[in-house]
Amino acid sequence: MHKISKQSLYILLLVLLCFSQMAYAETFDDFKLQVENNAKTKRPRIGLALGGGGTRGVAHVGVLRALEKNNIPIDCIAGTSMGAIIGGLYAAGVPLDKIEKMLYDNSLVHSYDTVPIRLRLAVVPIFFVPHIFGYHPYDGLYRGNKFAKFISRTASDKNVESLPMPFCAVACNILDGKTYAIKSGNIGRAIQASSAIPGLRRPVPFEDKLFVDGGITANLPVEYARQLGADIVIAVNVDDKLTPPAENKNFHKIGSVSYRCLDIFLTRSDEHTEKEADFIVHPDVSGIGLLSRSAKDIKRAVKEGEDATKEALPAILAEIQKRSNEITLNNNSNDKQ
């Protein structure tokens, strides 16, 4: 009987490991191919619910990129605030590379807050002058009209109902406190309404309603993705993960307490909504400011979105395959009857 040397044993194990990895890759690729084939025949409708979260919502770009790379079909998108901005542009057919470029060159941000917030706050007393002469604009530092025009122009002046992909922008009507999914009208106006952060941006008149940021009542719009006809809803939650701060002195800064309270509000609100989704993608965007303009934060958010989606892919693909098989069986059964 021949003895196997340690070196030979090591080589044998290495070869087996390589083959196992190749087998996994082939299986995963075959699995994706099956889903692609189902996309050409009968398959479930897949919808995205893209949550709000300011700059953290840039992670949606990474999510969409990962889904594209793996040929996961997207049939409809419901978006709130930044989710409506990214999702609406994507539903309008704007390429991800172009959306990402607008984030890096700050053209999107500059259209949103046309004057730096600190400067705008410094001239707040001037805002009272029109009231003296009888003009009473809505409360807010920015009107948002330039932003609406920027979005509309980027989306080729399309209306929501005529987009290549079904889409809705979710907003809150402050007149009745209810949530509305805007499914028609100018896309720039719809997204302006969905992302009108109270206090920062003026509310947006829309027909007989007065809209503010949808994050007030439906920050993770799973229900509205279902309304668009989605059988499988992938919800993308871009809330900060509520890890305890290292020190209490973090809350000595002006605005730090209200900022933390907003994070708590969004997190607790979205925990309930998550239960309605089939899959949750939650990128780690902790520490990224809601209104950050940092290129480093933008880059990190995109990467975290892509990484989190990659982790969820096997389960998503398995569910698509399962639902596709069920549809095929039901169709075959109906044909025989």
LINBELKA-V689240 format. One record per residue. N is the residue number from 1. RES is the residue in three letters. NEAR is the number of other ideal C-beta (glycine too) atoms within 10 Angstrom. Layout:
# LINBELKA-V689240
<<N/RES/NEAR> <N/RES/NEAR>>
This chain:
# LINBELKA-V689240
<<1/MET/3> <2/HIS/5> <3/LYS/5> <4/ILE/9> <5/SER/9> <6/LYS/7> <7/GLN/8> <8/SER/11> <9/LEU/10> <10/TYR/10> <11/ILE/11> <12/LEU/11> <13/LEU/10> <14/LEU/10> <15/VAL/10> <16/LEU/10> <17/LEU/10> <18/CYS/10> <19/PHE/10> <20/SER/10> <21/GLN/10> <22/MET/10> <23/ALA/10> <24/TYR/10> <25/ALA/10> <26/GLU/10> <27/THR/10> <28/PHE/14> <29/ASP/10> <30/ASP/10> <31/PHE/16> <32/LYS/17> <33/LEU/11> <34/GLN/15> <35/VAL/20> <36/GLU/14> <37/ASN/11> <38/ASN/19> <39/ALA/16> <40/LYS/8> <41/THR/10> <42/LYS/14> <43/ARG/22> <44/PRO/20> <45/ARG/17> <46/ILE/24> <47/GLY/27> <48/LEU/34> <49/ALA/34> <50/LEU/33> <51/GLY/35> <52/GLY/31> <53/GLY/30> <54/GLY/19> <55/THR/21> <56/ARG/28> <57/GLY/29> <58/VAL/30> <59/ALA/35> <60/HIS/31> <61/VAL/23> <62/GLY/26> <63/VAL/26> <64/LEU/26> <65/ARG/19> <66/ALA/20> <67/LEU/22> <68/GLU/14> <69/LYS/12> <70/ASN/16> <71/ASN/12> <72/ILE/22> <73/PRO/16> <74/ILE/18> <75/ASP/19> <76/CYS/24> <77/ILE/29> <78/ALA/34> <79/GLY/35> <80/THR/33> <81/SER/29> <82/MET/28> <83/GLY/33> <84/ALA/35> <85/ILE/28> <86/ILE/30> <87/GLY/31> <88/GLY/30> <89/LEU/24> <90/TYR/26> <91/ALA/26> <92/ALA/22> <93/GLY/12> <94/VAL/17> <95/PRO/11> <96/LEU/17> <97/ASP/10> <98/LYS/10> <99/ILE/20> <100/GLU/19> <101/LYS/12> <102/MET/19> <103/LEU/21> <104/TYR/13> <105/ASP/11> <106/ASN/13> <107/SER/13> <108/LEU/21> <109/VAL/17> <110/HIS/16> <111/SER/18> <112/TYR/22> <113/ASP/20> <114/THR/15> <115/VAL/13> <116/PRO/11> <117/ILE/12> <118/ARG/7> <119/LEU/9> <120/ARG/15> <121/LEU/10> <122/ALA/11> <123/VAL/10> <124/VAL/9> <125/PRO/7> <126/ILE/8> <127/PHE/13> <128/PHE/8> <129/VAL/9> <130/PRO/11> <131/HIS/10> <132/ILE/7> <133/PHE/7> <134/GLY/6> <135/TYR/8> <136/HIS/8> <137/PRO/10> <138/TYR/14> <139/ASP/11> <140/GLY/18> <141/LEU/18> <142/TYR/18> <143/ARG/16> <144/GLY/26> <145/ASN/14> <146/LYS/16> <147/PHE/24> <148/ALA/21> <149/LYS/16> <150/PHE/20> <151/ILE/27> <152/SER/20> <153/ARG/11> <154/THR/20> <155/ALA/22> <156/SER/10> <157/ASP/13> <158/LYS/18> <159/ASN/16> <160/VAL/24> <161/GLU/12> <162/SER/9> <163/LEU/19> <164/PRO/10> <165/MET/16> <166/PRO/20> <167/PHE/28> <168/CYS/29> <169/ALA/33> <170/VAL/33> <171/ALA/33> <172/CYS/26> <173/ASN/21> <174/ILE/17> <175/LEU/11> <176/ASP/10> <177/GLY/9> <178/LYS/11> <179/THR/17> <180/TYR/22> <181/ALA/23> <182/ILE/27> <183/LYS/18> <184/SER/12> <185/GLY/15> <186/ASN/19> <187/ILE/29> <188/GLY/25> <189/ARG/23> <190/ALA/30> <191/ILE/33> <192/GLN/30> <193/ALA/30> <194/SER/33> <195/SER/33> <196/ALA/29> <197/ILE/21> <198/PRO/15> <199/GLY/10> <200/LEU/18> <201/ARG/23> <202/ARG/20> <203/PRO/22> <204/VAL/26> <205/PRO/12> <206/PHE/18> <207/GLU/11> <208/ASP/7> <209/LYS/18> <210/LEU/19> <211/PHE/26> <212/VAL/25> <213/ASP/25> <214/GLY/33> <215/GLY/29> <216/ILE/21> <217/THR/19> <218/ALA/26> <219/ASN/25> <220/LEU/33> <221/PRO/36> <222/VAL/25> <223/GLU/17> <224/TYR/27> <225/ALA/32> <226/ARG/17> <227/GLN/16> <228/LEU/22> <229/GLY/11> <230/ALA/25> <231/ASP/16> <232/ILE/20> <233/VAL/24> <234/ILE/25> <235/ALA/26> <236/VAL/30> <237/ASN/28> <238/VAL/33> <239/ASP/25> <240/ASP/21> <241/LYS/13> <242/LEU/13> <243/THR/8> <244/PRO/6> <245/PRO/11> <246/ALA/7> <247/GLU/8> <248/ASN/8> <249/LYS/9> <250/ASN/11> <251/PHE/12> <252/HIS/9> <253/LYS/9> <254/ILE/7> <255/GLY/8> <256/SER/13> <257/VAL/12> <258/SER/9> <259/TYR/14> <260/ARG/15> <261/CYS/10> <262/LEU/14> <263/ASP/17> <264/ILE/12> <265/PHE/14> <266/LEU/23> <267/THR/15> <268/ARG/11> <269/SER/17> <270/ASP/23> <271/GLU/12> <272/HIS/9> <273/THR/19> <274/GLU/17> <275/LYS/9> <276/GLU/14> <277/ALA/23> <278/ASP/18> <279/PHE/17> <280/ILE/19> <281/VAL/29> <282/HIS/20> <283/PRO/30> <284/ASP/17> <285/VAL/24> <286/SER/13> <287/GLY/12> <288/ILE/24> <289/GLY/13> <290/LEU/18> <291/LEU/12> <292/SER/18> <293/ARG/14> <294/SER/12> <295/ALA/12> <296/LYS/9> <297/ASP/17> <298/ILE/21> <299/LYS/15> <300/ARG/21> <301/ALA/27> <302/VAL/23> <303/LYS/16> <304/GLU/22> <305/GLY/29> <306/GLU/19> <307/ASP/16> <308/ALA/22> <309/THR/25> <310/LYS/16> <311/GLU/12> <312/ALA/18> <313/LEU/19> <314/PRO/11> <315/ALA/11> <316/ILE/20> <317/LEU/18> <318/ALA/12> <319/GLU/17> <320/ILE/23> <321/GLN/17> <322/LYS/11> <323/ARG/19> <324/SER/19> <325/ASN/14> <326/GLU/12> <327/ILE/16> <328/THR/14> <329/LEU/10> <330/ASN/11> <331/ASN/12> <332/ASN/9> <333/SER/9> <334/ASN/8> <335/ASP/7> <336/LYS/6> <337/GLN/4>>
